Amino acid sequence: MSLYSNNFYKLYINEIKSIFNCFHKPFFLKIKFKGKGYYIFKNKRNTITPQFGYAHRLYIYAYFISVLFLSKTSIFLFGLVKTDVLSIGKSVKMMRNINIFTGRGVRFARQIIYKKAGKVSSYK
């Protein structure tokens, strides 16, 4: 009986610590995108609508995070729960992966992008 009570006590303390840390350690994420005609909309309810060369609109519902537009090509995500911010950031990033030849696409800030060299003609 004491084994279960000790584990329950530790679990309860860990949950309380994680809730307390949410209010003291906010999480930020900066996303940049590069490409011709790529832009992002946001409405009052923090529904993000990226336009990354698709014919139809794709919606990302971000209820628990705040979205701020820093410039035409970069957005700033802010939230108290790290998993919420990362899941929204990854869903935006997965909509348009980076092209290895042109470097266009969505990336996180400070992410290193390696471009692949194109074909080199043997005729000079």
C-alpha positions as CSV (number, residue, x, y, z in Angstrom):
1,M,0.0,0.0,0.0
2,S,2.8,2.4,0.8
3,L,4.4,1.8,-2.6
4,Y,1.3,3.1,-4.4
5,S,0.9,6.1,-2.2
6,N,4.6,7.1,-2.7
7,N,4.2,6.9,-6.5
8,F,1.0,8.8,-6.4
9,Y,2.6,11.5,-4.2
10,K,5.5,11.9,-6.7
11,L,3.2,12.0,-9.6
12,Y,1.1,14.7,-8.0
13,I,4.1,16.8,-7.1
14,N,5.5,16.5,-10.7
15,E,2.1,17.7,-12.1
16,I,2.0,20.6,-9.8
17,K,5.6,21.6,-10.7
18,S,4.8,21.4,-14.4
19,I,1.7,23.6,-14.0
20,F,3.8,26.1,-11.9
21,N,6.5,26.2,-14.6
22,C,4.0,27.0,-17.3
23,F,3.3,30.4,-15.8
24,H,7.0,31.2,-15.1
25,K,8.6,29.9,-18.3
26,P,6.8,31.0,-21.4
27,F,7.9,29.5,-24.7
28,F,8.7,31.4,-27.9
29,L,9.1,30.2,-31.5
30,K,10.1,32.2,-34.6
31,I,9.2,30.9,-38.0
32,K,10.5,32.4,-41.3
33,F,9.5,31.6,-44.8
34,K,10.9,32.4,-48.2
35,G,9.2,32.1,-51.6
36,K,7.4,34.0,-54.2
37,G,3.8,34.6,-53.2
38,Y,4.0,32.9,-49.8
39,Y,2.1,34.7,-47.1
40,I,0.0,33.9,-43.9
41,F,-3.3,35.3,-42.7
42,K,-4.6,35.4,-39.1
43,N,-8.1,36.2,-37.8
44,K,-9.3,37.3,-34.4
45,R,-9.6,33.7,-33.1
46,N,-5.9,33.0,-33.9
47,T,-6.8,30.8,-36.9
48,I,-3.7,30.7,-39.1
49,T,-4.2,30.4,-42.8
50,P,-0.9,30.0,-44.8
51,Q,-0.9,30.4,-48.6
52,F,2.1,28.5,-49.8
53,G,1.3,27.9,-53.4
54,Y,-1.8,25.7,-52.9
55,A,-5.1,26.3,-54.7
56,H,-7.1,25.8,-51.5
57,R,-6.7,27.2,-48.0
58,L,-5.5,25.1,-45.1
59,Y,-6.4,26.2,-41.6
60,I,-4.4,25.7,-38.4
61,Y,-6.4,26.4,-35.2
62,A,-4.2,27.9,-32.5
63,Y,-6.4,28.5,-29.5
64,F,-3.8,28.5,-26.7
65,I,-1.0,30.4,-28.4
66,S,-0.6,34.0,-29.6
67,V,0.6,34.8,-33.1
68,L,2.5,38.0,-33.9
69,F,3.6,39.0,-37.4
70,L,7.1,40.5,-37.2
71,S,7.5,41.2,-40.9
72,K,6.1,40.0,-44.2
73,T,8.0,36.8,-44.1
74,S,8.3,35.9,-40.4
75,I,5.9,35.1,-37.6
76,F,6.4,34.8,-33.8
77,L,4.5,32.2,-31.8
78,F,4.1,32.6,-28.0
79,G,2.6,30.3,-25.5
80,L,2.8,28.9,-22.0
81,V,2.8,25.3,-23.0
82,K,5.8,24.1,-25.0
83,T,4.0,21.3,-26.7
84,D,1.2,23.5,-28.1
85,V,3.7,26.0,-29.6
86,L,5.9,23.3,-31.1
87,S,2.9,21.4,-32.6
88,I,1.6,24.6,-34.3
89,G,5.1,25.5,-35.5
90,K,5.7,22.0,-36.9
91,S,2.3,22.0,-38.6
92,V,3.2,25.3,-40.3
93,K,6.6,24.0,-41.3
94,M,5.3,20.8,-42.7
95,M,3.0,22.6,-45.1
96,R,5.9,23.7,-47.2
97,N,9.2,21.9,-46.7
98,I,12.4,23.6,-47.8
99,N,13.5,23.0,-51.4
100,I,17.1,21.9,-51.4
101,F,17.9,23.5,-54.7
102,T,16.2,27.0,-54.4
103,G,16.1,27.4,-50.5
104,R,12.4,28.3,-50.6
105,G,10.0,27.1,-48.0
106,V,9.3,27.4,-44.3
107,R,12.0,27.2,-41.6
108,F,12.5,27.9,-38.0
109,A,14.7,30.8,-37.0
110,R,18.4,30.0,-36.7
111,Q,17.9,26.7,-38.7
112,I,20.8,26.0,-41.0
113,I,19.8,25.4,-44.6
114,Y,22.2,23.6,-47.0
115,K,21.6,24.2,-50.6
116,K,22.4,21.5,-53.1
117,A,24.6,22.5,-56.1
118,G,22.8,22.4,-59.4
119,K,24.0,20.6,-62.5
120,V,27.3,21.8,-63.9
121,S,27.6,21.7,-67.6
122,S,30.7,20.0,-69.0
123,Y,30.8,22.4,-72.0
124,K,32.6,25.7,-71.5
